[in-house]
Amino acid sequence: MLEDFENGSAAAPNQQVERKHDGRMNLVDYVTTRVERIKEWPRRTFLYKGAAPTPQVSSDHPFGQAAVVANIPQQESDDWKEYVAAYYFWNFGPYYFQARAFAGQRWIETRCAGYAEVDDDLFRQLISEGLYSKFLCEGLDQEDEDRFASVIDGGARDEYWKSDYSCMERVQQPIPGAFLAPTVVLLRRRKDRKAFEVVAIALARFAAERHEYVWLDDPVVPGATEAWRLAKYFALQGAIHRINLIDHTRVHFPHDAINAATKTLLPVENLVFQLLEPHLWLTLPVNNAVLEGERSLINRTVRQPYTPFAADGTEIRKLFPFGWFGATYYDHPNRAFPAYAFQLEPPRNPSRYGQYLNAYHEPIRQFVRDVLAELPDDDEHHTDWIEIQRWAEHISTWVPGFPYWKDFVFEDARGRADATELLAETVAMIIHNASVVHSADHAALHAMMEKHPVPFVLRVKPPEHGDQLREREQEEGLADACARLLRFVDRFDGSSGVAQAISAVLADDLTERLFPDRLCDIDDLTAARYADLLFYLPHNSSLLIDCAYRFNVQGDPRQRHVKKFQAALRSVSADPEIGGIVRDLDLPLLEDPAMPMGESRTTWTGPFVKDPKKRTLVERSQCIAASIQY
């Protein structure tokens, strides 16, 4: 029947019309004919009536940012207040004092530098094995080949990759006293090996007279130079900003349109709705609070005490388009920043981090495949596939790469099998993104904040040339004496408030003389740790392993699919190799191994946590969540 419209035997639309518009017109004609065939459209129950969420164009970057959902249903706002806002309320004060204590301790441990030294092996691990391995880009652009011409040897057995933070060129107004430097890290890997080698770092300095960043003539290469030491910090600065404002935004915001369309267009009886419902919980109000909340880290007008970024809200938001439209939004093509497109498979990530993400994808896909096999064909009593086609048609206008509605039209058993498989791949990726990918990002980011330098703010100028050496104005002994003094003070002030005050009253030039290795201020460390505890530290309210599907009830034959799914997830979790990755990279567990009550891994101890089940979930906050909840 679809072929009749496309071949012109029915009133086919103008084929020159833009594809999405063409799809909408054809769908109306197609559905009209189908409804006529089934005689009556069955009455179906929808989640929301009269107040369903809908996507809209972003006002910040209409062409450079994913659609947003501003009309949050009241029930979802109420859930957000109970499960998310309450967490922030009860921990706002305690986390501040914990952050101050953490900052003071780091200040002392690093001999007043703020960030610990980053040796070459740690730098390689951070860039190529853990969370930042998401940035690995195979192959170089011509601009990269020109920048690194002096260090590329062209060996036939070598592959060159890059980890690109040139996006920082868009941020030209850092907070007072802070410095930024766009960087590109060049990596090499033998074709017969998995490990990467860091070859060099290209770096740019801001030229105020030209009001632009100017790249150094030669890349900075590994060695005992101040240039190399600082280049690693500036690369990590670019990495932490990129994960927060570009790559992790792809996990959150493009799926808002999917979330809204699912709740608006699919009846609650539809199996696609039932599969996705628990994985969409809390996400719309969480994402809205991130983008528009008065207390957001990226509030346009107010810098909060927990804002860790090197620039304020409006300026730092200039990075958003890299995650949606890609580098071409700024008329500067770069393969490291492609435009967003919905994918049917996890992205290629040649690291242990990527291996962890991929391991959980297949069980999810098989579970979805099993459930969707029970979708009924459309007849006098069912319109499930028409609903799915309408759902896909709506989403594909907002989300590039999302399957087109015609992909879910079929006329025979082979066509149904193909449509069902495509639908399973689509739904599985939505679930995988909301649960495994989001949870892994947060767990890895929190672990880095606890263990390694995360230089959001750098208060030292980037190197001027690749072989720049360190210039010391005072002997090591003076810095040692200051560190001992602050350590002594800290013994009597666990929150390091006095140590912070001592540092604050020192003039900038005197501070530089006393602390020749100083990379940031105590306030910078406090803000970063405060943000970590409030927003990066996972605090789950529902988990992947036991989330509540509507069909997972006693007596429903589809419950067997859930049990099979849980067994498959536990099989992945029990794999020794995956266990080693979880341990080494601090990635989420599948389920908490019987943690006793009262031994919460978070400090969420507000009096409202009285429900034993709710408290148990809080105590399993290092597990894979069911949805984007923070």
Buried (B, 14 or more C-beta within 10 A) or exposed (E): EBEEBEEEEBEBBEEEEEEEEBBBBBBEBBBEBBBEEBEEEBEBEBBBEEEBBBBBEBEBBEEBBBBBBBEBBEEBBEBBEBBBBBBBEBBBEEBBBBBBBBBBBBBBEBBBBBBBEBEEEBBBBBBBBBBBBBBBBBEBBEBBEEBBEEBBEEEEEBBBBBBBBBBBBBBBBBBEEBBBBBBBBBBBBEEEEEEBBBBBBBBBBBEEEEEEBEBBEBBBBBEEBBBBBBBBBBBBBBBBBBBBBBBBBBBBBBBBBBBBBBBBBBBEBBBBBBBBBBBBBBBBBBBBBBBBBEBBBBBBEEBBEBBBBBBBBEBBBBBBBBBBBBBBBBEBEBBBBBBBEBEBEBEEBBBBBBEBBBBBBBBBBBBBBBBBBEBEEBEEEBBBBBBBBBBBBBBBBBBBEBBBBBBBBBEEEEEBEBBBBBBBBBBBBBBBBBBBBBBBBBBBBBBBBEEBBBBBBBBBEBBEEBEBEEEEEEEEEBBEEBBEBBBEBBEEBEBBBBBBEBBEEBEEEEBBBBBBBBBBBBBBBBBBBBBBBBBBBBBBBBBBBBBEBBBBEEEEEBBEBBEBBBEBBEEBBEEEEBEEBBEEBBBBBBBBEEEEEEEBBBBBEEEEBEEEEEBBBBBBBBBBBBBBBB
